[in-house]
Amino acid sequence: MTEARASITLDETRFPDMELTLRIMRLATLWRTRLDRALRPHGMTMALMRPLAYLTMLPDGATQSDLACAMNVDCSALVRVLDMLEKQGLVSRQPDRQDRRAKRLMLTQAGQAQCALFHQIATGLEHENRAALPPETIATLITGLTTLLASPDPATEALQNPLPDAPPHAGPGQEHTHAP
């Protein structure tokens, strides 16, 4: 894209030891905004394309829970988006043969075509965004980001491996009760 960047100078020294965090946050916002603008003329938004892209990367027949986990969002947050995608004929929900409560998510042919167009648009934008960096820097950046993404999430680890004397995790709106 050939949009001009605003020449606003930020004083990042006000947040010492957060150089990486601030840059990742700013870059994520910038890239998402540019991608959203590139998608809009095709009737697409990141809010709808993100689940479709993740479904493309997951094995066929992933559950809503699988998708939520991959996207790092709450299952209930996906319901409305999946309803919209299903209504548009981009996703279908199929009954799970082992668990009657679960539904398997499948991209329809229209959903696959939409993902192919998304891929084409996003690839073009990525090439534009990469133009300022030499190839060896891009390879190093991808390796570093991959390492960061593979790092365990301390919050998830704490829920999965509670301290021996810690009370069990209570759900939202539930309180722990302790015996006297």
Buried (B, 14 or more C-beta within 10 A) or exposed (E): EEEEEEEEEEEEEEEEEEEEEEEEEEEEEEBEEBBBEBBEEEEBEBEBBBBBBBBBEBEEBBBBEBBBBBBEBEBEEBEEBBEBBBEBEBBBBEEEEEEEEBBBBBBBEEBBEBBEBBEEBBEEBEEEBEEEEEEEEEEEEEEEEEEEEEEEEEEEEEEEEEEEEEEEEEEEEEEEEEEE
